[in-house]
Amino acid sequence: NIRHLKLTGGEPFIMPEYKIILEKLVKIGQAKNVFLNYSTNLTILPKSDVIDLWKEFKHVEFATSLDGIGPVIEYQRYPTKWDQVDRVLHSLYSLKDKISMKIGTRPTITVYNILDVPNITDYWLSMEEKYGTEDLEKSWINHTHSAFPKFLSITVLPNNLKKIVEQRLSNAPTQAQQKSWDHLINYMYSADDSHLLDKFKDFTLKLDKARNEDMTAVIPEFGELIK
């Protein structure tokens, strides 16, 4: 009686149990009635035998985690490599002619990537346009704010940096995206958690040391947070 199956992670494209489930649904003749929804972090290309299974299903949705462009996603989602993310996303979009599908993204917004929201949005809409989405207002891109750990939330930013964020998110390319950006701004101003900045600094400096990285090289506008 399954009609909708959500496949989450870790990373579902490398979990063999999911393939077994798909094969079973095909075998018993139910795949044609089932919607699939994947949550993927865009680091793994789906294998050809899994793609062949998807062709048997009613519809497949891919909810992706595009948390930045270039060095920003590499920083927030270490050890992710941007070239691989871009390649996987192009590969998923290219399936449009082979299976019934929809693809979207839910970026998780933290202090590390809030300033990259316009770049994320522009890149995503360019992909939608490239692969034939007719109405960009209906593009499935929904920025969500991280609430835990609290010291990574955008509510931790001091007011002078919140104003930089507000200015950066003032001119979205579509009305739908401006609404999404406004939600982030409203959440950012909903609390003053700047008393947690010491925890943010300690956490970030420890990560940078362990990973041989430098937050200020990726987000120079927020350099004062770790001085």
Buried (B, 14 or more C-beta within 10 A) or exposed (E): EEEEBEBEBEBBBEBEEBBEBBBEBBEEEBBEEBBBBBBBBBBBBBEEEBBEBBEBBBBBBBBBBBBBBBBBBBBBBEEBEBEEBBBBBEEBBEBBEEBBBBBBBBBBBBBBBBBBBBBBBBBBBEBBEEBEBEEBEEBBBBBEBBEEEBBBBBBBBEEEBBEBBBEBBEEBBBEBBBEBBBBBBEBBBEEEBBEBBEBBBEBBEEBBEEEEBBBBEBBEEBEEBBE
